[in-house]
Amino acid sequence: MSYVEVPGAKVPIRMWADPASVEDGAMQQLRNVATLPWIKGLAVMPDVHFGKGATVGSVIAMHGAVCPAAVGVDIGCGMSAVKTSLTANDLPGDLSPLRSKIEQAIPVGRGMHDDPVDPGRLHGLGATRWDDFWARFDGVADAVKFRQERATKQMGTLGSGNHFIEFCLDEEGSVWLMLHSGSRNIGKELADFHIGQAQKLPHNQGLVDRDLAVFLADTPPMQDYRNDLFWAQEYAKHNRAVMMALFQDVVRKEFRKAKVTFEPVISCHHNYVAEERYEGMDLLVTRKGAIRAGSGDFGIIPGSMGTGSYIVKGLGNEKSFNSASHGAGRRMSRNAAKRRFSTKDLEEQTRGVECRKDSGVVDEIPGAYKPIEKVIDQQRDLVEVVAKLKQVICVKG
């Protein structure tokens, strides 16, 4: 489908979703965003749903301002995927030992490494950029500096919620490795701190929603936020790179005889800020639950832990600010999912997938998400499908 426009106070709301299917709370959030004095455009992805402050699945373009809540509290959250030389024929009949090996190599949930991971011992990761990155931690907000030890030990860890690590097969039977994670708790703490700082600023006192507080260009608070924001985005990118390297090490060891090779890793943020230019104007574009889909950009759009995912290539549609959805998107809250579904439902909906099937992940059941095929179909003018993947192992925190 192409987009439909819904009237907004300052700009029209371009929606790659059926407005009638969007929950009332999310629609109100979108209308609130469209009232911001600095807004120049608002695009809504088909995975749209209610979020804190700004809607998940929204792309907000502003001139001279940025809204930290429109980035999402897990700054830099995103996806990585890589195609391997393995095929379905290389996989053992019992995948549970392989899942255990992955969980042993990569801490999940609130877990962390006993000691910080040394990137020098991992394939493809160098130590020089690493040292430069951690040296810049001295410049982040004082409010989080005491978290450095924890942040170093959480580098290369999964987290919980909708984050995952998967072994997937494409339609030709090739094995892919895929993972979804972000900036762990350090990114959330930086986001919460700066949202609080923005809410105190005088120019934000008359906003319809205090969670939509912004920082203005060329001001010290904006400079401080941008410094911490870009550091956290880089943390998230490094976190995924370390996890992928650890994941690949597990695969090399477990399939030693196959001498596994890996194609270049595809990686994309879906909670971040980018400086981009549209219609002759420099804009700050926040993508919260959305990926960049410029012409030729590779992206990853996952479904749920029992349905599968898509590797896509962007078509460069400027009406969406070169964006696409970040996943299937939730169709019910976590609490609603827990009330509606049981572990028996989870077992049924994840049949054929080696994964947790206990009450701790019922809120991640496929039935709590929108159908990924429909979400893909609604953005055919934003991306083209490169590969369709189906997971055979899913690790959850």
C-alpha positions in Angstrom: 0.0 0.0 0.0 1.0 3.6 -0.2 0.5 6.0 2.6 -2.7 7.7 3.7 -2.7 11.2 5.2 -4.5 12.1 8.5 -4.7 15.8 9.3 -2.4 17.1 12.0 -2.0 20.4 13.7 1.3 21.4 12.1 1.9 18.7 9.5 -0.1 15.9 8.0 0.4 12.4 9.5 1.5 10.1 6.8 0.5 6.5 7.7 1.6 3.2 6.2 -1.1 1.6 8.3 -4.8 1.6 8.4 -5.8 4.5 10.7 -8.8 2.6 11.9 -6.6 -0.3 13.1 -4.4 2.0 15.3 -5.3 2.0 19.0 -6.7 5.3 20.3 -3.8 5.9 22.6 -1.3 5.7 19.8 -3.4 7.9 17.5 -3.5 10.6 20.3 0.2 10.4 20.7 0.7 11.0 16.9 -1.7 14.0 17.0 0.3 15.3 20.0 3.6 15.0 18.1 2.0 16.8 15.1 1.5 19.9 17.4 5.1 20.4 18.1 6.3 23.9 16.8 9.5 22.4 15.4 8.1 19.5 13.5 8.5 19.3 9.7 7.2 15.8 9.0 5.7 12.7 10.6 5.6 9.2 9.1 4.0 6.2 10.7 5.0 2.7 10.0 2.7 -0.4 9.8 4.0 -1.8 13.1 2.8 1.4 14.9 1.7 1.0 18.6 1.5 3.0 21.8 4.8 3.9 23.4 6.2 6.0 26.2 6.0 9.7 25.1 6.2 9.1 21.4 4.6 6.2 19.4 6.6 3.1 18.5 6.8 2.9 14.7 7.0 6.7 14.2 9.5 8.7 12.2 9.7 12.3 13.3 11.6 15.0 11.4 12.2 18.3 13.2 14.2 21.4 12.4 16.4 22.8 15.1 15.2 20.5 17.8 15.1 16.8 18.9 12.8 15.0 21.2 14.6 12.4 23.4 11.4 10.4 24.0 11.0 10.1 20.2 14.2 8.1 20.1 13.1 5.5 22.7 14.6 4.7 26.0 16.7 1.9 24.6 19.0 4.2 22.6 20.4 2.5 19.5 18.4 -0.7 19.8 18.6 -2.6 16.6 19.3 -5.8 14.6 22.2 -7.7 13.1 22.1 -10.7 10.8 24.6 -12.7 8.8 24.2 -15.4 6.2 26.5 -18.5 6.7 27.8 -21.3 4.5 25.8 -23.8 6.6 22.6 -25.3 5.3 19.7 -27.1 7.0 21.4 -30.4 6.2 24.3 -29.5 8.5 22.0 -29.1 11.6 21.6 -31.8 14.2 18.2 -33.3 14.9 18.3 -32.1 18.5 19.0 -28.3 18.7 18.8 -28.0 22.4 22.5 -28.4 23.1 23.3 -25.7 20.5 20.9 -23.3 22.2 22.6 -24.1 25.5 26.0 -23.3 24.0 24.7 -19.9 22.8 23.3 -19.1 26.2 26.6 -20.0 27.8 28.5 -17.7 25.5 26.2 -14.7 25.7 24.6 -13.7 29.0 20.8 -13.0 28.7 18.3 -11.1 30.9 20.0 -9.0 33.5 23.2 -11.1 33.2 26.6 -9.8 32.4 30.1 -11.2 31.7 32.3 -11.9 34.7 35.0 -9.8 33.1 34.7 -7.3 30.2 35.0 -9.0 26.8 38.4 -8.5 25.2 37.6 -7.6 21.5 41.1 -8.5 20.6 40.3 -12.2 21.0 37.3 -12.1 18.7 37.3 -12.5 15.0 36.9 -9.2 13.1 37.0 -6.9 16.1 39.9 -4.6 16.7 41.0 -3.0 20.0 42.0 0.5 18.8 38.5 1.8 18.2 37.4 0.1 21.4 39.9 2.1 23.5 38.8 5.4 21.9 35.2 4.5 22.5 35.6 3.9 26.2 37.8 6.9 26.6 34.8 9.0 25.5 32.8 7.7 28.5 34.5 10.4 30.6 32.4 12.9 28.7 28.9 11.5 29.3 26.5 12.7 32.0 27.8 12.6 35.5 24.6 10.9 36.6 25.6 7.6 34.9 29.4 7.6 35.4 29.3 5.3 38.4 27.8 2.7 36.0 30.9 2.2 33.9 32.0 -1.1 35.4 28.5 -2.6 34.8 28.4 -1.1 31.3 31.7 -2.7 30.4 30.6 -6.1 31.7 27.2 -5.8 29.9 28.9 -5.2 26.6 28.1 -8.3 24.5 25.0 -9.3 26.4 21.4 -9.7 25.2 19.0 -8.2 27.8 15.4 -9.3 28.0 11.9 -8.3 26.7 11.7 -8.6 23.0 15.5 -9.0 22.5 16.6 -12.3 21.0 19.3 -14.4 19.4 18.2 -16.7 16.6 19.4 -19.5 14.3 17.3 -19.1 11.1 16.8 -20.8 7.7 16.0 -18.9 4.5 13.8 -20.4 1.8 16.8 -21.9 0.1 17.8 -23.7 3.3 20.8 -21.5 4.1 21.5 -20.8 7.8 21.5 -17.2 9.1 22.5 -15.9 12.5 20.4 -13.0 13.8 20.1 -11.0 16.9 18.2 -8.0 18.4 19.5 -5.9 21.3 20.4 -2.4 22.3 22.4 -0.2 24.6 21.5 -2.3 27.7 20.8 -0.4 30.9 23.3 2.4 30.3 21.4 3.6 27.3 18.1 3.6 29.2 19.6 5.5 32.1 21.0 8.2 29.7 17.7 8.4 28.0 15.7 8.8 31.3 18.2 11.4 32.5 17.9 13.6 29.4 14.2 13.3 29.2 14.0 14.6 32.7 16.4 17.4 31.8 14.4 18.4 28.8 11.1 18.5 30.8 12.6 21.2 33.0 13.4 23.6 30.2 11.2 26.8 29.9 10.3 26.3 26.2 8.7 22.9 27.0 6.3 24.1 29.7 3.3 24.6 27.4 3.5 21.3 25.5 0.4 19.1 25.2 2.5 16.2 26.6 5.4 16.8 28.8 7.1 13.5 27.6 7.5 15.3 24.2 10.0 17.8 25.7 12.7 18.8 23.2 16.2 20.1 23.2 16.9 23.1 20.9 19.8 23.4 18.5 22.9 25.4 19.5 22.2 25.2 23.2 24.3 23.5 25.9 21.6 21.0 26.9 21.3 19.9 23.2 25.1 19.6 23.0 25.2 17.4 26.1 22.3 15.3 24.9 23.8 14.8 21.4 27.1 13.7 23.0 25.5 11.1 25.2 23.0 10.0 22.5 25.7 9.3 19.9 27.9 7.5 22.5 24.9 5.3 23.5 24.1 4.6 19.8 27.7 3.5 19.4 27.5 1.4 22.5 24.5 -0.5 21.1 26.3 -1.0 17.8 29.4 -2.4 19.6 27.2 -4.5 21.8 25.6 -6.3 18.8 29.0 -6.6 17.1 30.5 -8.3 20.2 27.5 -10.6 20.5 27.6 -11.5 16.8 31.3 -12.3 17.1 30.6 -14.5 20.2 27.7 -16.2 18.3 30.0 -16.9 15.3 32.6 -18.4 17.6 30.0 -20.8 19.0 29.1 -21.8 15.4 32.7 -22.3 14.4 33.3 -24.6 17.3 30.1 -26.5 17.1 30.4 -27.0 13.3 34.2 -27.3 13.1 34.2 -29.9 10.3 32.1 -27.7 8.1 34.6 -24.8 8.2 31.9 -22.3 8.4 32.2 -19.0 6.5 30.1 -15.8 7.0 29.0 -13.1 4.6 29.2 -9.5 5.7 27.0 -8.6 8.6 23.9 -6.6 8.1 23.3 -4.2 10.9 20.7 -1.5 11.5 19.5 0.7 14.4 15.8 1.2 15.0 15.8 3.6 18.0 18.1 6.5 17.0 18.6 10.0 15.7 20.2 10.9 12.3 21.0 14.2 10.6 19.4 14.1 7.2 18.4 16.6 4.5 15.0 16.7 2.9 13.6 19.3 0.5 16.7 21.5 1.0 16.4 21.6 4.8 18.7 20.0 7.4 16.6 18.0 9.7 17.0 15.8 12.8 15.1 12.6 12.1 14.2 10.3 15.0 13.3 6.8 14.2 11.6 5.0 17.2 10.7 1.5 16.1 11.8 2.2 12.5 14.8 1.6 10.4 16.5 3.6 7.7 15.4 2.4 4.2 17.3 4.6 1.8 17.8 3.4 -1.7 19.9 0.2 -1.4 20.1 0.2 2.4 19.8 -3.3 3.8 17.5 -3.8 6.8 16.1 -6.4 9.0 12.4 -6.6 9.9 11.7 -9.4 12.5 8.3 -10.9 13.3 8.0 -12.8 16.6 9.6 -15.8 18.2 7.5 -18.3 16.2 6.9 -16.6 12.8 10.0 -15.5 11.1 11.7 -12.4 9.8 12.6 -10.6 6.6 15.9 -9.2 5.2 14.9 -6.2 3.1 16.5 -3.5 0.9 15.3 0.1 1.0 13.6 1.8 -1.9 14.4 5.3 -0.8 10.9 6.7 -0.4 11.4 10.2 0.8 7.7 10.5 1.8 8.6 8.2 4.7 11.9 10.0 5.3 13.6 6.9 3.8 12.2 4.7 6.6 10.5 1.3 7.1 9.1 -0.6 10.1 11.4 -2.2 12.6 9.3 -5.4 13.1 5.8 -6.8 13.3 4.8 -4.5 16.2 2.8 -5.5 19.2 -1.0 -5.8 18.9 -1.5 -6.1 22.6 0.4 -5.1 25.8 2.6 -7.5 27.7 0.1 -7.7 30.5 -2.8 -8.3 28.1 -0.8 -11.1 26.5 -0.1 -12.7 29.9 -3.8 -12.6 30.7 -4.9 -14.0 27.4 -2.3 -16.7 26.7 -1.0 -19.7 28.6 2.2 -21.8 28.3 0.2 -24.3 26.4 -0.6 -21.6 23.8 3.1 -20.7 23.7 4.1 -24.3 23.0 1.6 -24.5 20.2 2.6 -21.2 18.6 6.3 -22.0 18.8 6.0 -25.6 17.6 9.2 -26.5 15.7 11.3 -23.8 17.3 13.9 -24.7 20.0 13.2 -22.0 22.6 11.9 -21.2 26.1 8.3 -22.2 26.5 7.7 -21.2 30.1 5.6 -18.5 31.7 8.5 -16.1 31.7 8.2 -15.5 28.0 4.4 -15.8 27.5 4.3 -12.0 26.9 6.5 -12.6 23.8 4.1 -15.2 22.3 3.6 -14.7 18.5 -0.1 -14.0 19.1 0.8 -10.8 20.9 2.3 -9.4 17.7 0.8 -8.2 14.4 1.1 -10.7 11.4 4.5 -10.0 9.9 3.4 -10.8 6.4 0.7 -8.1 6.5 3.2 -5.6 7.9 5.6 -6.3 5.1 2.8 -6.0 2.5 1.8 -2.6 3.8 5.3 -1.2 3.0 5.9 -2.5 -0.5 6.7 1.1 -1.6 9.3 1.4 1.2 11.3 -1.9 0.9 11.8 -4.9 -1.3 12.2 -8.3 0.3 15.6 -9.9 -0.1 15.1 -13.0 2.0 12.5 -14.6 4.2 13.9 -16.3 7.3 12.3 -18.8 9.7 13.9 -19.4 13.1 14.7 -22.9 14.3 16.4 -21.7 17.5 15.3 -18.6 19.5 17.2 -17.5 22.6 15.3 -15.1 24.9 16.4 -13.3 28.0 
